[in-house]
């Protein structure tokens, strides 16, 4: 018999994670416009976007140690509460300097929340269904990517920035409430995990999990491509004259969502190779179709392939990270993986932006497929080495 996956805590975590990312995605296309209305320059707006990721990346290595002391649930509640305060406070920012400070605060909350949502979910999901469970857990991200930007722009245009920030804060309040009903770890469990984590563990390894480095490297390469795909699709539409660019995100998210009904089970029954290899090929096909896109139909076809590829790869890499480490190292391992992925997204947007400046956006999408070629080379080398050294996992 299969172990139960769809428990009350698991459903609550999926909804909480969905609301966290929905509030974030609402701000991605709208916060730069708010900053511009406050007199922000292009450089300042870029800094506002970058500081968010930078603060999250810097904080994540410390989240695992802090959760051992205070508990995963309590720290997760604190992270979501910080996101709520940051989102609600944006409208009070009368200067760009205040916006920059709030962006750092928001990034801190996001770094805490994203690390611990994945860690708590991995604790709840049965080991025999980890690939499937992490896939369904990540559907919140896919839904948020499709709904968030549309909801944010609609609120901004119809009701103004005040409504945007109020609704974003209310969504995070729901995330906070749902998280509060998830059972937390006991003091005895925290003490046991802390003792196990600290036993014969060098200080440096309390911040970085070596066993997570290979999946994290692959996550970095995925992020490098994704950063360019999601950042420049609107400008790509203007360059090529393709209409209805917004539907790209809807189809992308739908494809991400549907593939997880299949990819997670394949991961659990046949192994990671049968997910991580074909998914990368799908992403390459999606990038090539984007390069060739001259119509809305081709654009949506690219979204189908890229969405299916990314929708299978991301939870597959997450499940691999969790499978490789002991329970007491899941927080550090998750932080290692998310940091690599976020660094990839930020770096990819900058690198591929330069490629677009030197050539055009179509060529940029062709170049973005190169990151997945590197991914396949690295992954094949790793699997080949594994055959001769099975112990490396």
Secondary structure by P-SEA (a helix, b strand, c coil): cccccccaaaaaaaaaaaaaaaaaaaacccaaaaaaaacccaaaaaaaaaaaaaaaaaaccaaaaaaaaccaaaaaaaaaaaaaaaaaaccccccaaaaaaaaaaaaaaaaaaaaaaaaaaaaaccccaaaaaaaaaaaaaaaaaacaaaaaaaaaacccaaaaaaaaaaaaaaaaaaaaacccccaaaaaaaaaaaacccccccccccccaaaaaaaaaaaaaaaaaaaacaaaaaaaaccccccaaaaaaaaaaaaaaacaaaaaacccccccaaaaaaaaaaaaaaaaacccaaaaaaaaaaaaaaaaacaaaaaaaaaaaccccaaaaaaaaaaaaaaaaaaaaaaaaaaaaaaccaaaaaaaaaaaaaaaaaaaaaaaaaaaaccccc
